[in-house]
Structure formats: C-alpha cells, structure tokens
Amino acid sequence: MKSEIFIFIGVLVAGGMCSKEEKLLLDTLLADYDPKIRPVKNCESTISVNFTLTLQQLVNLDEKNQILTTTMYPVWKWTDDYLKWDPAKFGNITKIFVPSQNIWNPSILVYNSVVDSFNSIYPTRCIIRHNGRVEWMPPGVFKTTCDVDISYFPFDDQMCKIKFGTWEYDSKAVDLLLGKESADMSAVKSKEWQLISMNGTRHSLKYDCCEHPFVDITYTLHIRRRTLFYGFNFILPCFLVNSLAILVFLLPADSGERITLSITILLALVVFLQILAETLPPTDAIPLLGNYFASSIVMVTSSVLFTVISLNFHHRNAANSNAMPKTIRWLFLGILPRLMRIKRPGEISHKRKFIDAIDDVDGPNDVRDENKIEIPLITKQKWKNDEINDDGDGGGQNDGGQREMQEISKELMFITDRIHNDDEDEKSALEWQFAAHVLDTFALWIYILYFVLTTFLTIGMAPGILLKYP
C-alpha cells in the first residue's frame, strides 16, 4: 500500500515537473515569435508544405443544388525555423502541442467552398517537434461545388473536385507538395454511393495580377451511384405501369373503362416524372430515366388517341354516320387484316341468308336442282300471282282472293324491304366494329414493340449493364 502511494506521488511530481518544463519551452519559443510573419531566416527562402488528405465520410451529394458535403481532415507539414530547441535543455521534450492561432500557418483554404464562413476547418492544435517540423491536422465538414452530370441517372458516375490552395502566398513564398497521390478512404462507407477513387493533382497557375504562379492541390472524388433504390422505386413501377398501358387495347369497347384506365396511367407517369424532376438540377441534359418516363408518357398519350378513334369506330352505325369511306375500307378492311392475319366475319348476316334462300313452294318431295336458278321468295310469289291471273277471266269468286293476295304481297314486300334495310344497317355496324377491332390489334402490336424497344434501349444505354462505365 505504501509503495503504491509513493508511485502515485512520484507520477504527480514528474507530471508537475514536465508541465513546468513544457511551459518554459513554450514561453521560450513564443517569446519573440510573430505568427503574422513567415518563419524563415532568409526572406528569399520558400516554405514547402507537404499535403495529404484523409476522407472520413461522404455525407451527401445534393444533385439539385450541386453541393458535395464531406468530412475530411487534411495533414499539412512544414518546417518552422523559429520553433526549434534542444530537448536536453527542456527535460528531453521532443514535441509539444500548440494552438494553431499562436503560430504561423500556410493559410490553406478550399477554393470551391460554399459555406458562409468559407473556411470550414476546426482550429485544432499543431504538433511541433524539436527539429522545427510542424504538423497540423484540422478536421472539418466541407461543402464544395460539384458539377453533377445527370445524363445517365440513375446509372451515373460523378466526378467532384475539391481544390485546396494558399490564399495569400504564391509559389515563391509557399510551395505545396503532394505527399500521396491518393487520399485515404479506408474508413469511408456509404449506402448510396460506391467510392471509386480520390486522386490528387498539383497545379501551378499564373494569374495576370501576380508575378509568380500560385500552387493548388485538387482532389477528384470519383463516386458511382448504387441503383437498387432507384430501380425499386422508379424503374420497376414505371415498367409495370407501361405494361398496363398495353392492356388498354384488350379491354372490350363496351366496358366503358378504356379511357379511364389510360388517363389513370398517364397521371401516374406524370407523378413519377415530377418526383424525379424535384431531385435533379434544372440543366439542359435529360437523364436516362427521364427519357424513359418521357417515352412512356408519349406512348400512353398516343394510346388515348387510338382508344378514342377505336371507340368512335365501334359505336358507329347507319343511324349516326355515313357509309365507310373508301380509304378506311381499303386500310382497315383490306390491308391491315391481311398483314395481321385477322379473319373478317361474313358480310352477309343470317337474315340476309334467310331472305335470299330458296323456298321450295312445291312441297318437300321436290328435289333441288343444283343448276336451278335461285329465285327470291317475293319474286316467286309474284310469279304465282301472275299465274292465277292468267288461268281465268277473273270471275267474281276469284276477285276477292286476288285482292287479298295483292295486299299480302304488298305487306310482304314492305317487311322484306325493312329486313333488307336492317340487314344493311347491321352490316355497316359490323364493318365499323371490325375496323375498330383491327385498329385495336394494330395498336396492341405497335405498343408492344414500342414498349420492348424503349425498355431495352434504356437498359442498353445504361453504363454497367451492357456497356462499360466511361
């Protein structure tokens, strides 16, 4: 127990002595130190700053405002000629931690920052070693501009640049050196993006205002979007909605729901397109998914037009329309049925067949001659009436029967004309209905081909599926 107490007291004493020696060292170093002046003994000397970067987290990429948010900490190393000491004179202290505002720093900023204060780093302490080597690792949340390319959204890659450089000093005063070509991304995990690379490049640019060029270090963050979310919430619903648009032409015309279904599908696609537009920047480039939505809207809109024409054909008859024009008859009753192998129903209805059939008036025992000329019923009846008139001189006993036969013949002629007219009306209506059926079948095949073509074109143009990433 006593030994432990002595050890604890020894640690306290040593710690107190170390604190005194460190305070003495700090006071000695900063006694005549001016953080506003470059720490070089020769004003012509250049301070070389070694630059490396570590990416901690990819927070967000706001495509609409084109802002990239990341958390990083750069590592800057340089040599300060006025911060050197002999460790033997200060209790073998080889390094100390000094607030960054108390010593000179290279004033490195992010050129393409969008934060209000412009400088978003946290002023942590600097590590100073006895040989004058200074190391500073200030963390920060960086918001920078990013030129978002939405041409292949949501199968897109983004290249975001982050530019670091000294704001006051040119390359003659401070020179930035790239310590590592790539930033450290080993600890970064993102559910939305796949990190491909983050390579740095040193640039030296000369401006008209200054004698010497300015040096900057620009890192290019290459990220690739994970498409599962957008495929499940945008692509799959649009695919299913488009397949419903094809079913419009399979609904019976008398159901009365074809226009309703088409308008409902159109509204659903417009809603999806509006949601997509709210997440993307207003640029002149149309995203790949937007092209697919636009082609789907065109398909559904034209399907409404075809449906209106088809319903107009289907509900036409002799009472509300004229005879079918020759062009429509040639196209919908001649060319298209043959191309699509649609069998046209018989032009003559069962009523017409009944009227034009031969009635065997002589009795059931007569055998029908195949070469016998077919005579309609009314014509044959009139022929029999003429035979009755020729048999006698029209005695009084036959006058009443003849008049009755003539009245019956007139009534039969009237009924026959009505049946003929009704049959012609029915034939005209059947022709219009057949034309509507041909139009529906033609539109069905056209939209199936259009749907398959647009879907495969969208998939084929998407990088990473059939084509390689650029």
C-alpha positions as CSV (number, residue, x, y, z in Angstrom):
1,M,0.0,0.0,0.0
2,K,2.8,2.4,0.9
3,S,4.7,1.6,-2.3
4,E,1.6,2.4,-4.4
5,I,1.3,5.8,-2.7
6,F,4.9,6.6,-3.4
7,I,4.5,5.7,-7.0
8,F,1.4,8.0,-7.3
9,I,3.3,10.9,-5.7
10,G,6.2,10.3,-8.0
11,V,4.0,10.5,-11.0
12,L,2.4,13.7,-9.8
13,V,5.8,15.2,-9.2
14,A,7.1,14.1,-12.6
15,G,4.0,15.4,-14.2
16,G,4.3,18.7,-12.5
17,M,7.9,19.0,-13.5
18,C,7.0,18.1,-17.1
19,S,4.3,20.7,-17.2
20,K,6.7,23.3,-15.9
21,E,9.4,22.4,-18.4
22,E,6.8,22.4,-21.2
23,K,5.5,25.8,-20.1
24,L,9.1,27.0,-20.0
25,L,9.7,25.7,-23.5
26,L,6.5,27.2,-24.9
27,D,7.3,30.6,-23.3
28,T,10.8,30.5,-24.7
29,L,9.6,29.6,-28.2
30,L,6.9,32.1,-28.4
31,A,8.6,35.0,-26.6
32,D,9.7,36.8,-29.7
33,Y,7.5,34.8,-32.1
34,D,5.2,36.7,-34.6
35,P,2.6,34.4,-36.3
36,K,2.0,37.0,-38.9
37,I,5.5,36.6,-40.5
38,R,6.7,33.7,-42.5
39,P,9.1,31.7,-40.3
40,V,12.2,31.8,-42.5
41,K,15.6,33.3,-41.7
42,N,16.1,34.2,-45.3
43,C,13.3,36.1,-46.9
44,E,14.1,34.6,-50.3
45,S,13.5,31.1,-48.9
46,T,10.4,29.1,-49.8
47,I,8.4,27.2,-47.3
48,S,7.5,23.7,-48.6
49,V,4.2,22.3,-47.2
50,N,3.6,18.6,-47.6
51,F,-0.1,17.9,-48.2
52,T,-2.0,14.7,-47.7
53,L,-5.7,14.2,-47.2
54,T,-8.0,11.7,-45.4
55,L,-11.7,11.3,-46.3
56,Q,-13.7,10.3,-43.2
57,Q,-17.3,10.3,-44.6
58,L,-19.2,11.1,-47.7
59,V,-22.2,12.9,-46.1
60,N,-24.3,13.9,-49.1
61,L,-24.4,14.9,-52.7
62,D,-27.2,17.3,-53.3
63,E,-27.8,16.9,-57.0
64,K,-30.4,19.7,-57.2
65,N,-28.1,22.3,-55.7
66,Q,-24.9,20.6,-56.9
67,I,-23.2,20.6,-53.5
68,L,-21.0,17.9,-52.1
69,T,-20.8,17.5,-48.3
70,T,-17.9,15.6,-46.9
71,T,-16.0,15.2,-43.6
72,M,-12.2,15.2,-44.0
73,Y,-9.0,16.1,-42.3
74,P,-6.0,17.3,-44.3
75,V,-2.5,16.8,-43.0
76,W,-0.1,19.8,-43.5
77,K,3.6,19.5,-42.6
78,W,6.2,22.2,-42.9
79,T,9.4,23.4,-41.2
80,D,9.4,26.5,-38.9
81,D,12.9,27.9,-38.4
82,Y,11.9,29.7,-35.2
83,L,10.4,26.6,-33.4
84,K,13.5,24.5,-32.8
85,W,15.0,23.6,-29.5
86,D,17.5,21.3,-27.8
87,P,15.5,18.6,-26.0
88,A,18.3,18.2,-23.4
89,K,17.7,21.7,-22.1
90,F,13.9,21.1,-21.6
91,G,13.6,17.8,-19.9
92,N,14.0,15.7,-23.1
93,I,10.8,17.1,-24.5
94,T,10.8,16.3,-28.3
95,K,7.3,17.6,-29.2
96,I,4.7,19.9,-27.9
97,F,1.1,20.8,-28.8
98,V,0.5,24.5,-29.6
99,P,-2.8,26.2,-30.6
100,S,-2.8,26.8,-34.3
101,Q,-3.6,30.5,-33.9
102,N,-0.4,31.1,-31.9
103,I,2.0,30.1,-34.7
104,W,2.3,30.8,-38.4
105,N,0.3,28.5,-40.7
106,P,0.2,28.5,-44.5
107,S,-3.4,29.7,-44.7
108,I,-4.7,26.9,-46.9
109,L,-8.4,27.2,-47.9
110,V,-10.8,25.3,-50.1
111,Y,-11.3,27.4,-53.2
112,N,-14.7,26.0,-54.2
113,S,-16.2,26.1,-50.8
114,V,-19.9,27.2,-50.5
115,V,-20.1,27.7,-46.7
116,D,-20.8,31.1,-45.4
117,S,-17.6,31.4,-43.4
118,F,-15.7,30.0,-46.4
119,N,-13.2,28.3,-44.1
120,S,-14.8,25.2,-42.5
121,I,-11.9,23.6,-40.7
122,Y,-11.7,23.3,-36.9
123,P,-8.7,25.1,-35.4
124,T,-7.0,22.2,-33.6
125,R,-3.6,22.3,-32.0
126,C,-0.4,21.9,-34.0
127,I,2.2,19.3,-33.2
128,I,5.7,20.9,-33.1
129,R,8.8,18.7,-32.9
130,H,12.2,19.8,-31.7
131,N,13.7,20.0,-35.2
132,G,11.1,22.6,-36.1
133,R,8.8,20.3,-38.0
134,V,5.2,21.4,-37.7
135,E,2.3,19.0,-38.3
136,W,-1.3,20.2,-38.4
137,M,-4.4,18.0,-38.9
138,P,-7.5,20.2,-38.8
139,P,-10.8,18.3,-39.3
140,G,-13.8,19.9,-40.9
141,V,-17.1,19.5,-42.7
142,F,-16.5,20.6,-46.2
143,K,-19.3,21.8,-48.5
144,T,-18.0,22.2,-52.0
145,T,-19.4,22.7,-55.5
146,C,-19.7,19.7,-57.8
147,D,-20.7,19.7,-61.4
148,V,-23.3,17.0,-61.5
149,D,-23.7,15.1,-64.7
150,I,-27.2,13.5,-64.8
151,S,-27.1,12.2,-68.4
152,Y,-27.1,8.5,-67.2
153,F,-29.1,9.0,-64.0
154,P,-29.5,6.7,-62.0
155,F,-26.7,4.7,-63.6
156,D,-24.3,7.6,-63.3
157,D,-20.8,8.3,-62.1
158,Q,-19.9,11.7,-60.6
159,M,-16.5,13.4,-60.6
160,C,-16.4,16.1,-57.8
161,K,-13.3,18.3,-57.5
162,I,-12.1,19.7,-54.2
163,K,-9.4,22.4,-54.6
164,F,-7.0,23.4,-51.8
165,G,-4.6,26.3,-52.1
166,T,-2.9,29.1,-50.2
167,W,-4.9,32.3,-50.4
168,E,-2.2,34.8,-49.8
169,Y,1.1,33.2,-50.7
170,D,2.4,32.5,-54.2
171,S,4.7,29.6,-55.1
172,K,7.8,31.8,-54.3
173,A,6.7,32.1,-50.7
174,V,4.8,28.8,-50.1
175,D,5.0,25.7,-52.2
176,L,2.5,22.9,-51.9
177,L,3.8,19.4,-52.4
178,L,1.5,16.4,-52.8
179,G,2.5,13.8,-50.3
180,K,0.4,11.0,-51.6
181,E,-1.3,10.7,-54.9
182,S,-4.5,9.3,-53.5
183,A,-6.5,10.3,-50.4
184,D,-7.1,7.8,-47.7
185,M,-10.6,6.4,-48.0
186,S,-10.2,3.2,-46.0
187,A,-12.8,4.2,-43.3
188,V,-15.5,5.5,-45.6
189,K,-18.7,3.6,-46.0
190,S,-21.7,4.8,-48.0
191,K,-25.1,3.2,-48.7
192,E,-25.9,5.4,-51.6
193,W,-22.5,5.7,-53.3
194,Q,-19.7,3.4,-54.2
195,L,-16.3,5.2,-53.9
196,I,-14.0,4.5,-56.8
197,S,-11.1,6.8,-56.2
198,M,-9.9,10.1,-54.9
199,N,-6.7,11.2,-56.6
200,G,-4.9,14.5,-56.1
201,T,-3.1,16.6,-58.7
202,R,-0.8,19.6,-58.2
203,H,-1.4,22.6,-60.4
204,S,0.6,25.8,-60.8
205,L,-1.3,28.6,-62.3
206,K,-0.1,32.1,-63.1
207,Y,-2.6,34.9,-62.8
208,D,-2.3,38.3,-64.5
209,C,-2.3,40.1,-61.2
210,C,0.8,38.4,-59.8
211,E,4.4,37.9,-60.7
212,H,4.7,34.3,-59.5
213,P,2.3,31.5,-60.1
214,F,0.0,30.1,-57.4
215,V,0.0,26.4,-56.5
216,D,-3.1,24.4,-55.6
217,I,-3.8,20.7,-54.8
218,T,-7.0,19.5,-56.4
219,Y,-8.6,16.2,-55.4
220,T,-11.1,14.5,-57.8
221,L,-13.6,12.3,-56.0
222,H,-14.9,9.6,-58.3
223,I,-18.1,8.0,-57.0
224,R,-20.7,5.7,-58.5
225,R,-24.4,5.6,-57.6
226,R,-25.9,2.4,-56.2
227,T,-29.0,1.9,-58.3
228,L,-31.1,-0.5,-56.2
229,F,-33.1,2.2,-54.6
230,Y,-34.0,3.9,-57.8
231,G,-34.6,0.7,-59.6
232,F,-37.1,-0.5,-57.0
233,N,-38.8,2.9,-56.5
234,F,-38.7,4.4,-60.1
235,I,-37.8,1.9,-62.8
236,L,-39.9,-1.1,-61.7
237,P,-43.1,1.0,-61.1
238,C,-42.7,2.7,-64.5
239,F,-42.2,-0.7,-66.2
240,L,-45.3,-2.1,-64.6
241,V,-47.4,1.0,-65.5
242,N,-46.2,0.8,-69.1
243,S,-47.3,-2.8,-69.3
244,L,-50.8,-1.8,-68.1
245,A,-50.9,0.7,-70.9
246,I,-50.7,-2.2,-73.3
247,L,-53.7,-3.9,-71.7
248,V,-55.9,-0.9,-72.6
249,F,-56.4,-2.4,-76.1
250,L,-57.5,-5.7,-74.7
251,L,-60.4,-4.3,-72.8
252,P,-63.8,-4.7,-74.5
253,A,-65.0,-1.5,-76.1
254,D,-68.4,-1.8,-74.4
255,S,-66.8,-1.9,-70.9
256,G,-66.6,1.9,-70.8
257,E,-63.3,1.9,-68.8
258,R,-60.7,2.2,-71.5
259,I,-60.3,6.0,-71.4
260,T,-60.4,5.9,-67.6
261,L,-57.6,3.4,-67.5
262,S,-55.5,5.3,-70.0
263,I,-55.9,8.7,-68.1
264,T,-55.1,7.0,-64.8
265,I,-51.8,5.5,-66.2
266,L,-50.9,8.9,-67.7
267,L,-51.4,10.7,-64.4
268,A,-49.3,8.0,-62.6
269,L,-46.4,8.6,-65.0
270,V,-46.6,12.3,-64.7
271,V,-46.4,12.0,-60.9
272,F,-43.3,9.8,-61.2
273,L,-41.7,12.3,-63.6
274,Q,-42.5,15.2,-61.2
275,I,-40.8,13.4,-58.3
276,L,-37.8,12.7,-60.5
277,A,-37.6,16.4,-61.6
278,E,-37.6,17.5,-57.9
279,T,-34.4,15.6,-57.2
280,L,-32.4,16.7,-60.2
281,P,-30.8,20.1,-61.1
282,P,-32.5,22.1,-63.8
283,T,-29.9,21.6,-66.5
284,D,-30.1,21.2,-70.3
285,A,-29.3,17.4,-70.0
286,I,-32.1,15.0,-69.8
287,P,-31.4,11.9,-67.6
288,L,-31.7,8.4,-68.9
289,L,-34.6,7.6,-66.6
290,G,-36.3,10.9,-67.6
291,N,-36.1,9.8,-71.3
292,Y,-37.7,6.5,-70.4
293,F,-40.5,8.3,-68.5
294,A,-41.0,10.8,-71.4
295,S,-41.2,8.0,-73.9
296,S,-43.8,6.2,-71.7
297,I,-45.9,9.4,-71.4
298,V,-45.8,9.7,-75.2
299,M,-46.9,6.1,-75.5
300,V,-49.8,6.4,-73.1
301,T,-50.9,9.7,-74.6
302,S,-51.0,8.3,-78.1
303,S,-52.8,5.2,-76.7
304,V,-55.6,7.6,-75.5
305,L,-55.8,9.0,-79.1
306,F,-56.0,5.5,-80.6
307,T,-58.6,4.5,-78.0
308,V,-60.8,7.4,-78.9
309,I,-60.6,6.6,-82.6
310,S,-61.3,2.9,-81.9
311,L,-64.4,3.7,-79.7
312,N,-65.6,6.1,-82.4
313,F,-65.4,3.3,-85.0
314,H,-67.0,0.8,-82.7
315,H,-70.1,2.8,-81.9
316,R,-70.8,3.9,-85.5
317,N,-73.9,2.7,-87.4
318,A,-76.1,3.8,-90.2
319,A,-78.1,6.0,-87.9
320,N,-75.2,8.2,-86.8
321,S,-72.7,8.1,-89.7
322,N,-72.4,7.8,-93.4
323,A,-71.1,4.9,-95.3
324,M,-67.5,3.9,-94.6
325,P,-65.0,5.9,-96.8
326,K,-63.0,4.0,-99.4
327,T,-59.7,4.8,-97.7
328,I,-60.8,3.5,-94.4
329,R,-62.3,0.4,-96.0
330,W,-59.1,-0.2,-98.0
331,L,-56.9,0.2,-95.0
332,F,-58.9,-1.4,-92.1
333,L,-60.9,-4.0,-94.1
334,G,-58.3,-4.9,-96.7
335,I,-54.6,-4.2,-96.0
336,L,-54.2,-4.4,-92.2
337,P,-56.3,-7.6,-91.7
338,R,-54.2,-9.4,-94.3
339,L,-50.9,-8.2,-92.7
340,M,-52.0,-9.2,-89.2
341,R,-53.9,-12.4,-90.4
342,I,-57.2,-11.3,-88.9
343,K,-60.2,-13.2,-90.3
344,R,-63.0,-11.0,-91.3
345,P,-66.5,-12.2,-90.4
346,G,-69.1,-12.9,-93.1
347,E,-70.5,-9.8,-94.7
348,I,-74.0,-11.4,-95.1
349,S,-75.9,-11.9,-91.9
350,H,-78.3,-14.8,-91.1
351,K,-81.3,-12.6,-92.0
352,R,-79.9,-12.0,-95.5
353,K,-79.3,-15.6,-96.0
354,F,-82.8,-16.4,-94.9
355,I,-84.3,-13.9,-97.3
356,D,-82.2,-15.0,-100.3
357,A,-82.7,-18.7,-99.6
358,I,-84.9,-20.7,-102.0
359,D,-88.2,-21.8,-100.6
360,D,-89.5,-25.0,-102.1
361,V,-93.1,-24.0,-102.6
362,D,-94.0,-27.2,-104.5
363,G,-93.6,-29.3,-101.5
364,P,-90.9,-31.2,-99.6
365,N,-90.8,-34.1,-102.0
366,D,-89.2,-32.0,-104.8
367,V,-85.5,-32.5,-105.3
368,R,-83.5,-29.3,-105.6
369,D,-81.5,-29.0,-108.8
370,E,-78.0,-27.6,-108.3
371,N,-78.3,-25.8,-111.7
372,K,-81.6,-24.3,-110.9
373,I,-81.6,-20.5,-110.8
374,E,-82.3,-19.2,-107.3
375,I,-85.4,-17.0,-107.2
376,P,-86.1,-14.9,-104.1
377,L,-89.3,-15.6,-102.2
378,I,-91.1,-12.4,-103.2
379,T,-90.3,-12.8,-106.8
380,K,-91.6,-16.3,-106.8
381,Q,-94.8,-15.2,-105.1
382,K,-95.4,-12.5,-107.7
383,W,-94.9,-15.1,-110.4
384,K,-97.6,-17.3,-108.8
385,N,-99.9,-14.4,-108.7
386,D,-99.4,-13.8,-112.4
387,E,-100.3,-17.5,-113.0
388,I,-103.6,-17.0,-111.1
389,N,-104.4,-14.0,-113.2
390,D,-103.7,-16.0,-116.4
391,D,-105.8,-19.0,-115.5
392,G,-109.2,-17.3,-115.8
393,D,-111.0,-14.3,-116.8
394,G,-111.1,-13.0,-113.2
395,G,-114.5,-14.2,-112.1
396,G,-116.2,-12.7,-109.1
397,Q,-115.3,-15.6,-106.9
398,N,-111.6,-15.0,-107.6
399,D,-111.6,-11.2,-107.3
400,G,-111.6,-11.3,-103.5
401,G,-108.8,-13.8,-103.4
402,Q,-106.7,-11.8,-105.8
403,R,-107.1,-8.6,-103.9
404,E,-106.1,-10.4,-100.7
405,M,-103.1,-11.9,-102.4
406,Q,-102.1,-8.5,-103.6
407,E,-102.4,-7.0,-100.2
408,I,-100.4,-9.8,-98.7
409,S,-97.8,-9.3,-101.4
410,K,-97.5,-5.6,-100.6
411,E,-97.1,-6.3,-96.9
412,L,-94.5,-8.9,-97.6
413,M,-92.6,-6.5,-99.8
414,F,-92.7,-3.9,-97.1
415,I,-91.5,-6.4,-94.5
416,T,-88.8,-7.6,-96.8
417,D,-87.6,-4.1,-97.5
418,R,-87.4,-3.4,-93.8
419,I,-85.4,-6.6,-93.2
420,H,-83.1,-5.6,-96.1
421,N,-82.6,-2.2,-94.6
422,D,-82.0,-3.6,-91.1
423,D,-79.6,-6.1,-92.6
424,E,-77.7,-3.3,-94.4
425,D,-77.5,-1.3,-91.2
426,E,-76.3,-4.3,-89.3
427,K,-73.7,-4.9,-92.0
428,S,-72.5,-1.3,-91.8
429,A,-72.2,-1.5,-88.0
430,L,-70.4,-4.8,-88.2
431,E,-67.9,-3.3,-90.7
432,W,-67.2,-0.4,-88.3
433,Q,-66.8,-2.8,-85.4
434,F,-64.4,-4.9,-87.4
435,A,-62.4,-1.8,-88.3
436,A,-62.3,-0.9,-84.6
437,H,-61.0,-4.4,-83.8
438,V,-58.4,-4.2,-86.5
439,L,-57.2,-0.8,-85.1
440,D,-57.0,-2.2,-81.5
441,T,-55.0,-5.2,-82.7
442,F,-52.7,-3.0,-84.8
443,A,-52.2,-0.6,-81.8
444,L,-51.6,-3.5,-79.5
445,W,-48.7,-4.8,-81.6
446,I,-47.3,-1.4,-82.1
447,Y,-47.2,-0.6,-78.4
448,I,-45.7,-4.0,-77.5
449,L,-42.9,-3.3,-79.9
450,Y,-42.5,0.3,-78.7
451,F,-42.5,-0.8,-75.1
452,V,-39.9,-3.6,-75.6
453,L,-37.7,-1.3,-77.8
454,T,-37.7,1.6,-75.3
455,T,-37.1,-0.7,-72.3
456,F,-34.1,-2.4,-74.0
457,L,-32.7,0.8,-75.3
458,T,-32.8,2.2,-71.7
459,I,-31.1,-0.9,-70.3
460,G,-28.6,-1.0,-73.2
461,M,-27.6,2.7,-72.8
462,A,-27.1,2.4,-69.1
463,P,-23.4,2.1,-68.1
464,G,-22.5,-1.0,-66.1
465,I,-25.3,-3.3,-67.6
466,L,-24.5,-3.8,-71.2
467,L,-22.0,-1.0,-71.7
468,K,-18.9,-0.3,-69.8
469,Y,-18.6,2.7,-67.5
470,P,-16.9,5.6,-69.2
